[in-house]
Amino acid sequence: MQILCHLSQLIEKSAEKYGEKIALSYRDYDREQWMGISWNLFARRVDQSARSLVALGIGVQDNVAVFSQNKPESLFVEFGCFRSRAALIPFYATTAGAQVQYMVNDAQIRIIFVGEQQQYDATWSVLGLCHSLEHIVIFDPKVERHPSDNISMSFDEFLRLGINEPRYQAEVQRRVNEAQDSDIANILYTSGTTGQSKGVILLHSQYRFCSRSTHQRFSPSLPRMLSSISFLSATSLKEPGQNSVSVAELTLPSIYDRSTSSAACARYNPLVCVLYLDFGKKYIKVY
């Protein structure tokens, strides 16, 4: 049975239901093997991330960026943002420094999470031009920091910020209780091939609508299935043996425009759909 709830509660409720079952798997290239992360551990890391974001002063609907390859930490931070009602902005792992500068300044990003050396170096190269940026959090402990770097911390250091602080936990719970479908979940920047990148807004209401709609359409034929969210740059779904099903009306994101404080209708329409996974056999893999 699919769990239908606000994304600020999704991992918590999944952990209550599935406990020590594997939620996701990632490749440990040092050990050359796949490592599993349980729903319970996933939920703990998400809650720790939310508390630490609050500890760093991230407010409701403040913008946070993740600039990294696919890593479990990226998911911890993203759902930590949902839990603390912050908006998460993902950057491509190969984004150049000039584009990092533009997106950080355009969205007034206060914290950026970087994956490895390449992302750290790109961020550091434009740090002096990113006036809103207050903290860099590094996922990979092997990253070599600049000698004059006094604003970065490791992900472990970040997680420790919210430990044993009841006030941060209380604030996170308050935000979860007050979370709205109208909250911004993500801002996705376009490639900028015809000009400066535009920030495409995705609201929690869009995730909820697509999740509910897909559940109603497919769940009767797919019992015991768990859902996860995926992005497809398309405007239609095609099922085997059926005509193309238009979903343009499902997600109509807006362009993020800080200069005018307005949201203009975007032609760019990333489809948000729900993929069903057999919980007993498959799980999310992070490469």
Stockholm file with secondary structure:
# STOCKHOLM 1.0

chainA/1-287         MQILCHLSQLIEKSAEKYGEKIALSYRDYDREQWMGISWNLFARRVDQSARSLVALGIGVQDNVAVFSQNKPESLFVEFGCFRSRAALIPFYATTAGAQVQYMVNDAQIRIIFVGEQQQYDATWSVLGLCHSLEHIVIFDPKVERHPSDNISMSFDEFLRLGINEPRYQAEVQRRVNEAQDSDIANILYTSGTTGQSKGVILLHSQYRFCSRSTHQRFSPSLPRMLSSISFLSATSLKEPGQNSVSVAELTLPSIYDRSTSSAACARYNPLVCVLYLDFGKKYIKVY
#=GR chainA/1-287 SS CCCCSCHHHHHHHHHHHHTTSEEEEEEETTTTEEEEEEHHHHHHHHHHHHHHHHHTTCCTTCEEEEESSSCHHHHHHHHHHHHTTCEEEEECTTCCHHHHHHHHHHHTCCEEEECSHHHHHHHHHTGGGCTTCCEEEESCTTCCCCTTCCSEEEHHHHHHTTTTCHHHHHHHHHHHHHCCTTSEEEEEECCCTTSSCCEEEEEHHHHHHHHHHHHHHHGGGSTTEEEEEEEESCSEEECTTSCEEECTTTCCCEEEETTTTEEEECSCCCEEEEEEEETTTCCEEEC
#=GC SS_cons         CCCCSCHHHHHHHHHHHHTTSEEEEEEETTTTEEEEEEHHHHHHHHHHHHHHHHHTTCCTTCEEEEESSSCHHHHHHHHHHHHTTCEEEEECTTCCHHHHHHHHHHHTCCEEEECSHHHHHHHHHTGGGCTTCCEEEESCTTCCCCTTCCSEEEHHHHHHTTTTCHHHHHHHHHHHHHCCTTSEEEEEECCCTTSSCCEEEEEHHHHHHHHHHHHHHHGGGSTTEEEEEEEESCSEEECTTSCEEECTTTCCCEEEETTTTEEEECSCCCEEEEEEEETTTCCEEEC
//
